[in-house]
Amino acid sequence: MSSNTIEQFDISIVGGGMVGAAAALALSQAGLHVALIEKQAPADFQPESAPDLRVSSINLASEAWLTKLGCWQSLQKMRLCPYQRLQAFEQPASVVSFDAAEIKRSHLGHIVENNVLQLALWQQFPANLTLFCPSSVTALSQAEESALLTLDNGKQLNSKLVIAADGGNSHLRRLAGIGTNGWQYQQACLVALVNTPYPQQNVTWQQFTPDGPKAFLPLPGQQGSVVWYDNAPRVKQLAALKPAQLSAELLKAFPAQLGKVEVVASSWFPLARMDANRYYSGRVVLAGDAAHTINPLAGQGVNLGFADAKLLTELIINAHQQQRDIGTADLLKAYQRKRKPANLLMMSTMDGFYQLFGNDIAPLRNLRQLALSLTARSATLKILVARYAVGSE
């Protein structure tokens, strides 16, 4: 293919989901020439449609950045649900509650549908962002000062830097030769959209059981998202049930505070942990699930991805403004040095919770009851946990 068919960009981003779209928006707003490659555009928002099964808990740190990017305001015109309280318990009689008022905030976070948040980001794309959609990458070749992508339609894009934001099964990560380590958890996760007997609730809660956590996430109106962790065969069995049958199982297995819910739709997915051996190779850098996937116990996955994208784009924009090379090893090393330890810490913390609360061994049962009791009694500890949950330093 002749060189005159190669399109030149400052940055190419592969993956237009929440993290990739946020990075593309931040960089293009700063005046960089950005290409975004994505297989499928988000669907238009329909107010009368049922909420999507895939939702995320967006903490205050992520909300602040999304507001700065201009997409939070758009999101507020569609659909999202704030929550002011977070509860954790093993037995309903011993609840640890975290309240936004304790850290002088109006709320702790929002439950947002992934596709709605993705759409809100796409709606803000400026004219200097070039979108290749539907499209995917078939080949990557790297030179000392650039990286060349070949798309499935034959187009070639040459950039100073390529950001891989194409998810846990990142094709670009494999093309860049970056290995991973991790494992499949023995559990799987069932997610169900339910109608509830209550108006919009302001609390999200988790109950810890020997079989795995059970959680409730509030949604707008009289709806919610129910999350059920259990061994994989059990989850597959539950997912195969008709809505009325699954509703009956929820009423039996969940605490009474769930109320008499009616299942609208459900799905399931296996749980896995993955960490990329490194976050960059040459002029390809990883962000979000392409770099790490985490046990979704606390809903922190997308917040980690946004923290990746925020730091990475700040480093790139700073280099661009100083007319420095935006794809140097020093820049990418600085990104990896900050984000890899932070992500590993969160992954290990979630694994610790998984081990502590996910079994019925007597010493661990006593330890977790002590931990919950101490947290419930300590105002200082509760404030620290609440600040950590909302993304405060």
N, C-alpha and C positions, 0 to 999 in steps of 0.2 A: 504493500500500500504506500503510495507516495506521501511525502512529508506534508504536502499542502492539505491533506485531509485530516491532519492532527490538530485538534483544538487545544488551545493553551489556557490554563487556569492557574490561579494561585494555589487553590486547594480543591481537591475532589473528595467528596464524602460519600461513602457507600453505605446505604441504609437510611431511609427517611422516616423511621419510627420516632418515638418521643425524644430520645437522646440525640440521634443524628439530625433531626429537624431543628432542635434547639441549638446545636452547634452551628448548623448552616445559617440559621437566622442571626445568631450573634456575630458571626464572621462577615456575612454579607452586609449587615448593618454598619459594620466598621469600615466598609469600603473595599473589602477583598473580593476578588473575582472567584466565585464559588460555583462548583458543579455538584449537584446532588443526584445520586443514582438510586432509584427505588423501583421495586417490582410492581407495587400497587398503591395508588393514591387512596387516601382516606375517603370514605363515603360522606356525602353531605349529611348534616345533622337534621334529623326529623324529630321535633319536640314530642310527637305522639308515640314514638317508637319506644319499645322496652329497653331499659338499660342493658349495656353489653355485659357479658359475663366477666370480661377481663377488666379489672379495676386496680387502681394503685392508691396507696396512702401517700399523699404529697405533704411533706413536712414544711415548716415555715421557711427554712433556708431555700428550698426549691421554689416555694411560692414567691419569695422575694426576687429571685433571679428571673423567673418567668414573668413577673410583673415588670421588671426592668426591660425585658425583651418586648413587652407590649402584648403578649398573648394571654395573660391572665384575665385582662379586661374582656377579651373576646370570649374566653371560657365562661366567665360569669354570666354572659348572655345566653349560654347554652344550658349546661347542666352540671352541677357539682354539689357536694354535701359537706358542710363544715362539721367538725365535732369538737366539743369542749372538754370531754372527759375520756379517759382511757382506763379500763379496769382489767386487772389480772387476778385470777383466783384458781385454787384447786377445788375447794368446796365453796358453794355459794355463800356460806356463812362467814368465810374469811376472805373478804375482797380487799385488794389494794387498789385504791383509786388515785389517779393523777388528774388534776384539774388545771385548766388553762389559767384560772385566776391565781393559782399558787405561784406562777412565774410571770404574773402581770401581763398576760396575753388574752386576746379575745377568743382564741381558739388554739387547738394543738395541731390541727392539720385539716386536710380535706380528702374525702374519698372521691376519686375522679375516674371516669371510664377512660381507658387507654386510648380508644379510637377518637373520643371527643377531644382529649388533650392534644393528640397528634394533629387533628383538624385545626384546632385553634392556633397551633404553631404554623401550619401550612398557610393559613389565611393571612399571616403577617409577612410572608416572603416578599422581599423587595424586587424591583425590576432587574437588579444586577445579579440575581441568583439564577443560574441556568439549571433547569430541571430536566432530567432524563428519566421519564416515567411513562409507560412501563418499560423498564430496562434492567439488565443485570450485567455483572462483570464476568467475562470468560477468561481473561488472561491479564497477568501483571508482569511488567519487566521494569527493573530499576537501574538507573544510572547514578552517578555520584551526586548530581545536583537535581534530579527529578525522578518521577515515577510515571510510567505509562500504563494506562488502563485500556484494555480492548473490551468493548461492549458487545452484547449479543446481536446488535444490528450492524456490527462492523465498524462503528465509530471508534476513534481513538482519542483519549484525553490525556494530555501531558500536564503534570502539576508538580509544584515544588514539594507538596506534601499530600498524602492520602490518609484520610481518617476512616478506619473500619468501625462502623457502628451497625453492623449487619447481624447482630444477635449472637446467642450462645453457640450456634452451629456455624459461625462466621466462615464463609467461603474465602473471603479476602485474607483472614488470618492464616488459613491453610496455604493460600497462594504465596504469602509472605514467609512461609516456613517457620512460623511461630508455634511451638508445641504447647501443650496444656497438661495440667495434672488435676485430678479430682476423682470423684466417685459418685455412684448412684446411692441415694439413701434407701433404706429398706421400706420407707413409707412412700405413699402417694398422697395426692391432695384432690379432694372433691370440692368444686365451687358451685354454688346454687344461687340463682336469683330467686328471691322469695317475696311474696306479698305478706305484710305483717298486719296485726290488728291495731298497731299503734301509729300515730302520725310521725312525721320525721323525727328521728331520735338524735340526740346530740352526743351519744356515747358509742365507742367501739370497745369490745371486750374480748378477752381470751380466757377460756377455761383449760387448764392443764389436766390431762388424764393419762394413765399408763399407756393407753393405745395411741396417744398423740393429742395435740391441741385441737380445740374446737373454738371457732371465732365467729363474731358477728361484726359486720361493717355496715354502717347506716348509709342509705341512699335517699335521694329526694322523695318526698311524699311517703306513702305507706309501703315502702319497699326496702329491702336490705340485701346484702350479700352474705351468704353463710359459707364458711370455710371449714372443712372436716378433714383432718389428717388421720390416716390409719394405715394398716399394712396394705400393700398393693392389691392383693386378691380381694380384700374387703371393699376397697374403694372401687375397683372395677365392677364388683357385684352391685354396689349402690348406684353407680352411674348407669347401669343397665335397667334400673327400675323406672316405671312410669311415674310421672309427677306426683300423683296421689299416693303411690306406694312410698316414694322417697319422703314425702311430707310426713307420713306416719313414722318412718324411721328417724327423722329429725326430732319429732316430738318425744320419741322414746330415749334418744341418746343425748339430747342437748338439755341444759338447765331450763327450769321453768320460765326464767326471764325472757327466753326467746319468744314465748307466746305461741299461739296456734297459727303457725305460718303455712302458706300454700306455695309449693314450688312452681315457678314459672318455667325455668329452664335450668339445665345443669351440664357440667362437663368435668373432666378430670385430667390430671397430668402427673407424670412421675416427678420426683424431686431429685435434683442433682446439684453437686457442688463442682465448680470448675474455676481454675485460676490459670491464666496464661503465664507461661514461664517468664516472659518479659512482655512489656507493653509496647515495644516498637522494634522494628527491624528495618534498617535503611531509612527510607522515607515513608514508611507505613506505620501508623500509630493506632492503637486500639482504644476504644472508649465504650463504656456501658457493658452490656452482656457479652460483647465480643471479647472483653478482657476478663470478665468474672461473672459467674452466676452464683447465687447465694440461696440458702434455704429461706423461703419467703415468710418465715415465722413472724417477723415484725414488719413486713411490707416495706423493707428498706431498699429493695433492689433498684428501683428507678431513681430513688434519691441518691444512691451511690453513683449511678450513671450520670445524673445531672451534675453532681459534684465533679466527676471526671471532666465533663464537657465544659463546665464553667472555668476550671483551672486551665485546661488545655487551650481554650479560646482566648483567655486572658494573656497567656504566655505568647500565643501567636500574634495577637493584636499588638501587644507591646513591642515585639520584634519588628512587625510590619511598620509601626509608627516611627521606629528608629532606623528604618530602612536596612534592617538586618535580614539575613536568610531565615525564613520561617520554618525550615525543615531540618535544622542542624541537629546533630546527635546531642549537643549540649542542652538544647531546648527540650528535646524529647526525654533526655535523662532527668532533667529537673522535674518534668511532669511525672515520670515513673517514680522518682524518689519520694514524692509527696503522696501520690495516690495509691501506689501498691501497698505500702504498710497500712494505710487507713482502711483500705478495702479488706485486707487480710485480717485486720483486727475485728472488723464487723463480722466477717465470715466465721472467725473462730469464736466470737461471742455468741453468734446464733447456734453454732455447733455445741457450745457449752450448755445453752438453754435446752437444746435438743436432747443432750445426754442427761441433764439434770431432771428435766420434767417428763422425759419420754419413756420412763420405765417405773417399775414398782418395787425396786430393790430397797429394803428397809432403811439402810444408812442414807441413801439419796433422798428417799421420801422424807426423812427427818430433816435433812439438810435444806430441802426446798421449802418445807413448812417453816423452818427457822428464818430462811431468807425472806419469805413473804411477810412473816410476822414482824421482823426487824424493819423492813421497808415501810410497812403500814404504820409503824409507831414513830418513825423518824421523819420529821418534816424536812430536814436538810437533805436526807437521802432521796426523798420523793422529788424534791425540787431538782436535784442533780439528774435523776433519771428522766424527768420531764424535759429538762433542757436538752439532754442528749437525744431524746426522741424527736424533738422539733428541729434538730440540726444546729442548735446553738453551740458556740465554742465554749 
